[in-house]
Amino acid sequence: MTVTIVIPARAPRTAKTRLRGALGPADRARLALAMLDDVVVAAVATGWPVLVVTDAPSIAARARRSGARAMVVAARGTRDGARRGATRALRDGADAVLIVAADVPCVRPADLRRIAAAGRNHGVVIVPDRRRSGTNALYLRPPSRMSPRFGSGSFAAHRSAAGADGRVLA
């Protein structure tokens, strides 16, 4: 089975806006880039195809230097970027996608493999954020199984859309 990892990534100048009160624009951009680099390195280390979907040519170039493919699109947010990445992966022959947020801290290749392994028995695997409001990762088999949703409330939306075939992983 072919799994493509899709990483939606915003331009660094628009990332990490919730930290506006604690960090200036340059520090937020550096943090976003460092987190993206960690996620891309972990994804590439799985040996699976990795597609970074971004609105920033600089992010696309950075992803390519790390061994990922990249797609520059004028996506309207993470949800749209994830949807476009899943569509592209399906068109390129993927049987499943693992959509991973660009700012998941401390992600390791083993974590990504564990999610995909759970996907062998479930068409949808959801990894919620620590507050169980948002979604850190979403596995879909096939990639068109449902429309990805990200942001506040996305965990509940994914669970509802997944139905009985959904699995939640910590």
FENRAQUI-V419191 format. One record per pair of residues at least 12 apart in sequence whose ideal C-beta (glycine too) atoms are under 6 Angstrom apart, sorted by the first residue. I is the first residue (numbers start at 0). GAP is how many residues later the second one is. D is the distance in Angstrom with one decimal. If there is no record, write none. Layout:
i:I gap:GAP d:D
i:I gap:GAP d:D
This chain:
i:0 gap:94 d:4.6
i:1 gap:92 d:5.0
i:1 gap:93 d:5.0
i:2 gap:45 d:5.1
i:2 gap:93 d:4.8
i:2 gap:95 d:5.8
i:2 gap:113 d:5.2
i:3 gap:45 d:4.6
i:3 gap:47 d:5.9
i:3 gap:85 d:3.8
i:3 gap:90 d:4.0
i:3 gap:93 d:5.3
i:4 gap:38 d:4.4
i:4 gap:43 d:5.7
i:4 gap:45 d:4.7
i:4 gap:93 d:4.9
i:5 gap:45 d:5.2
i:5 gap:79 d:3.5
i:5 gap:91 d:5.2
i:5 gap:93 d:4.7
i:6 gap:32 d:5.9
i:6 gap:45 d:4.8
i:6 gap:93 d:5.4
i:6 gap:95 d:5.4
i:7 gap:45 d:5.0
i:7 gap:70 d:4.8
i:7 gap:73 d:3.3
i:7 gap:74 d:4.9
i:8 gap:27 d:5.4
i:8 gap:43 d:5.5
i:8 gap:45 d:4.5
i:8 gap:50 d:5.1
i:8 gap:93 d:4.1
i:10 gap:44 d:5.6
i:10 gap:45 d:3.7
i:11 gap:17 d:3.8
i:11 gap:20 d:4.9
i:11 gap:21 d:5.5
i:12 gap:16 d:5.9
i:14 gap:17 d:3.5
i:15 gap:12 d:4.2
i:15 gap:15 d:5.7
i:15 gap:16 d:5.1
i:34 gap:68 d:4.4
i:35 gap:66 d:4.6
i:38 gap:61 d:5.9
i:38 gap:63 d:5.6
i:38 gap:65 d:5.7
i:38 gap:68 d:5.6
i:39 gap:23 d:5.8
i:39 gap:26 d:4.7
i:39 gap:28 d:5.4
i:41 gap:65 d:4.8
i:41 gap:66 d:5.6
i:41 gap:67 d:5.2
i:43 gap:22 d:5.9
i:43 gap:23 d:4.3
i:43 gap:24 d:5.9
i:44 gap:64 d:4.1
i:45 gap:63 d:4.9
i:45 gap:66 d:5.3
i:49 gap:18 d:3.9
i:50 gap:18 d:5.0
i:50 gap:34 d:5.4
i:51 gap:16 d:5.1
i:51 gap:18 d:4.6
i:52 gap:18 d:5.0
i:52 gap:28 d:4.3
i:52 gap:31 d:5.7
i:52 gap:32 d:4.1
i:54 gap:19 d:5.8
i:54 gap:20 d:5.7
i:56 gap:15 d:5.6
i:59 gap:12 d:4.9
i:77 gap:72 d:4.1
i:78 gap:70 d:5.6
i:78 gap:71 d:5.0
i:81 gap:17 d:4.8
i:81 gap:66 d:4.0
i:82 gap:65 d:5.8
i:85 gap:57 d:4.3
i:88 gap:54 d:5.2
i:89 gap:53 d:4.1
i:89 gap:54 d:5.7
i:93 gap:49 d:5.7
i:95 gap:23 d:5.9
i:95 gap:45 d:3.8
i:96 gap:43 d:5.3
i:96 gap:46 d:4.3
i:97 gap:17 d:5.9
i:97 gap:18 d:5.9
i:97 gap:41 d:4.9
i:98 gap:39 d:4.6
i:98 gap:49 d:5.7
i:99 gap:37 d:4.8
i:100 gap:35 d:5.3
i:103 gap:32 d:4.9
i:114 gap:22 d:5.7
i:114 gap:24 d:5.2
i:117 gap:49 d:5.3
i:117 gap:51 d:5.9
i:118 gap:20 d:4.3
i:118 gap:22 d:5.5
i:121 gap:43 d:5.6
i:121 gap:45 d:4.0
i:122 gap:18 d:5.0
i:122 gap:22 d:5.6
i:122 gap:42 d:4.5
i:123 gap:38 d:3.8
i:123 gap:41 d:6.0
i:123 gap:42 d:4.3
i:124 gap:14 d:3.8
i:124 gap:42 d:4.8
i:125 gap:12 d:5.8
i:125 gap:32 d:4.7
i:125 gap:42 d:5.2
i:126 gap:42 d:5.1
i:127 gap:27 d:4.1
i:131 gap:23 d:5.5
i:132 gap:19 d:5.5
i:132 gap:22 d:5.9
i:133 gap:20 d:5.3
i:134 gap:15 d:5.8
i:134 gap:19 d:4.4
i:134 gap:20 d:5.3
i:134 gap:23 d:5.7
i:145 gap:15 d:4.6
